[in-house]
Amino acid sequence: MGQAAELLEVQPAFLRSLDAAGILTPHRSGGGHRRYSRRQLATAARVRALFDEGLNLDAAVRIVALQDELNAARARIAELEGRLGTS
């Protein structure tokens, strides 16, 4: 966790709060250490950026989730348009 916190320039407590809130669920090593995936680190960075802009944690998490849903919907639309041969 220390390396992840250092990489994101956050305190370990921030990552623990994301874990406690169920926002990120890192894998655990045999010794119980948290192991974050690249995707989880990217999500934490996005939440942190919104948090730094003055949003509370719940709002930041909701915005990130909605952004992800929008991106998935856009990708699906593009896929379907490709199948139809339209742009």
C-alpha positions as CSV (number, residue, x, y, z in Angstrom):
1,M,0.0,0.0,0.0
2,G,2.8,2.4,0.7
3,Q,4.1,2.1,-2.8
4,A,0.6,2.7,-4.2
5,A,0.1,5.7,-2.0
6,E,3.5,7.1,-3.0
7,L,2.7,6.6,-6.7
8,L,-0.6,8.4,-6.4
9,E,0.9,11.1,-4.0
10,V,-1.7,10.3,-1.4
11,Q,-1.6,9.2,2.2
12,P,-2.1,5.5,2.8
13,A,-5.2,6.5,4.8
14,F,-6.8,7.7,1.6
15,L,-6.4,4.3,0.0
16,R,-7.7,2.6,3.2
17,S,-10.7,4.8,3.2
18,L,-11.5,3.7,-0.4
19,D,-11.1,0.1,0.7
20,A,-13.3,0.6,3.8
21,A,-16.0,2.3,1.7
22,G,-16.0,-0.6,-0.8
23,I,-14.8,1.6,-3.6
24,L,-11.7,-0.5,-4.2
25,T,-11.2,-4.0,-3.2
26,P,-7.5,-4.8,-3.5
27,H,-6.2,-8.3,-3.6
28,R,-4.4,-9.4,-0.5
29,S,-1.0,-11.1,-0.4
30,G,-0.3,-14.1,1.7
31,G,0.9,-11.7,4.4
32,G,-2.3,-9.6,4.2
33,H,-0.8,-6.7,2.3
34,R,-3.1,-4.9,-0.1
35,R,-2.2,-5.3,-3.8
36,Y,-3.8,-2.8,-6.2
37,S,-4.2,-3.4,-9.9
38,R,-3.4,-0.7,-12.5
39,R,-7.1,-0.2,-13.0
40,Q,-7.7,0.3,-9.3
41,L,-4.8,2.8,-9.1
42,A,-6.3,4.7,-12.1
43,T,-9.7,4.7,-10.4
44,A,-8.1,6.0,-7.1
45,A,-6.3,8.7,-9.0
46,R,-9.6,9.8,-10.7
47,V,-11.4,9.9,-7.3
48,R,-8.5,11.8,-5.8
49,A,-8.6,14.4,-8.6
50,L,-12.3,15.1,-8.0
51,F,-11.8,15.1,-4.2
52,D,-9.0,17.7,-4.7
53,E,-11.5,19.8,-6.7
54,G,-13.6,20.0,-3.5
55,L,-16.1,17.2,-4.0
56,N,-16.8,14.9,-1.1
57,L,-15.9,11.2,-1.5
58,D,-19.4,10.0,-2.3
59,A,-19.8,12.5,-5.1
60,A,-16.4,11.8,-6.5
61,V,-17.1,8.1,-6.5
62,R,-20.5,8.6,-8.1
63,I,-19.0,10.8,-10.9
64,V,-16.3,8.2,-11.7
65,A,-18.9,5.4,-11.8
66,L,-21.1,7.5,-14.2
67,Q,-18.1,8.4,-16.4
68,D,-17.3,4.6,-16.6
69,E,-20.9,3.8,-17.5
70,L,-21.0,6.6,-20.2
71,N,-17.7,5.3,-21.7
72,A,-19.0,1.8,-21.8
73,A,-22.3,3.0,-23.5
74,R,-20.3,4.9,-26.1
75,A,-18.2,1.9,-26.9
76,R,-21.3,-0.2,-27.3
77,I,-22.9,2.3,-29.5
78,A,-19.8,2.5,-31.7
79,E,-19.7,-1.3,-31.9
80,L,-23.4,-1.5,-32.9
81,E,-22.9,1.3,-35.5
82,G,-20.0,-0.6,-36.9
83,R,-22.2,-3.7,-37.3
84,L,-24.8,-1.6,-39.1
85,G,-22.2,0.1,-41.2
86,T,-23.2,3.6,-40.0
87,S,-21.1,6.3,-38.3
